[in-house]
Amino acid sequence: MLRSFFILAAVFAVAACAGPPSLPDRPGYARAAAGTRAAPGLLPLDGLLAAAEVPGRAEAAGTEVAARAARLRARAAALRRPVLDAATRARLAAAVARQRAR
């Protein structure tokens, strides 16, 4: 037990001495220094508001949400049904009863 503790402590000590991994220079990886990346630019609000007020967009989104809700309700109803039919349930109950009788 004590030997396992010392081995584990040695592994942690070696891991603590290792430097941070070098990450590839790709988007999505954070930089170590805080000031190395420029802040993102601001978008004009007029364009965003105009895109949000496209006629028919809200109705289409409402239709999509209603269709998704109907699909989810159908899946929930399918999950409420019995998993086993009556014949399989009877066969399994008989097998369990035989096993308990031994």
C-alpha positions in Angstrom: 0.0 0.0 0.0 2.8 2.4 1.0 4.7 1.4 -2.1 1.7 2.3 -4.3 1.5 5.7 -2.7 5.2 6.5 -3.4 4.8 5.3 -7.0 1.8 7.5 -7.4 3.5 10.5 -5.8 6.5 10.0 -8.2 4.2 10.0 -11.2 2.6 13.2 -10.1 6.0 14.8 -9.4 7.2 13.9 -12.9 3.9 15.2 -14.4 4.2 18.5 -12.5 7.7 19.1 -14.0 6.5 18.8 -17.6 5.8 22.0 -19.5 2.5 22.8 -21.1 1.8 21.1 -24.4 2.4 23.0 -27.6 -0.8 23.5 -29.4 -1.1 23.9 -33.1 -1.7 27.4 -34.4 -5.3 26.9 -35.4 -8.5 28.8 -34.7 -10.2 27.6 -31.6 -7.0 27.2 -29.5 -6.6 29.8 -26.8 -3.3 31.7 -26.6 -1.3 31.7 -23.4 -0.7 35.5 -23.4 -3.9 37.5 -23.0 -2.9 40.4 -25.3 -1.9 38.4 -28.4 -5.3 38.4 -30.2 -7.2 41.4 -31.3 -10.8 41.8 -30.1 -13.5 40.9 -32.6 -15.0 43.8 -34.5 -18.5 45.0 -33.8 -21.2 44.5 -36.4 -23.7 47.3 -37.2 -27.0 46.7 -35.5 -29.1 47.8 -38.5 -28.1 44.8 -40.5 -28.8 42.4 -37.7 -32.2 43.8 -37.0 -33.1 43.7 -40.7 -32.2 40.1 -40.9 -34.3 39.3 -37.8 -37.4 41.0 -39.2 -37.6 39.0 -42.5 -41.3 38.4 -43.2 -42.4 34.8 -42.8 -39.4 33.8 -40.8 -41.2 33.6 -37.5 -44.1 31.6 -39.0 -41.6 29.2 -40.6 -39.8 28.8 -37.3 -43.1 28.3 -35.5 -44.1 25.5 -38.0 -40.7 23.8 -37.5 -41.1 23.9 -33.8 -44.6 22.5 -34.0 -43.4 19.7 -36.2 -40.6 18.9 -33.9 -42.9 18.9 -30.9 -45.2 16.4 -32.7 -42.3 14.1 -33.5 -41.2 14.2 -29.9 -44.7 13.4 -28.7 -44.9 10.5 -31.0 -41.5 9.2 -29.7 -42.7 9.6 -26.1 -45.9 7.7 -26.9 -43.8 4.9 -28.4 -41.7 4.7 -25.3 -44.8 4.4 -23.1 -45.9 1.2 -24.9 -44.9 -2.2 -23.4 -41.6 -3.5 -24.5 -42.5 -7.2 -24.5 -45.6 -8.7 -26.1 -47.8 -11.0 -24.0 -46.3 -14.3 -25.4 -42.7 -13.2 -24.7 -43.7 -11.9 -21.2 -45.3 -15.3 -20.4 -42.4 -17.3 -21.7 -39.9 -15.2 -19.6 -42.1 -15.5 -16.5 -42.2 -19.3 -16.9 -38.4 -19.4 -17.3 -37.9 -17.3 -14.2 -40.4 -19.5 -12.3 -38.5 -22.7 -13.4 -35.2 -21.1 -12.3 -36.6 -20.2 -8.9 -37.9 -23.7 -8.4 -34.5 -25.3 -8.7 
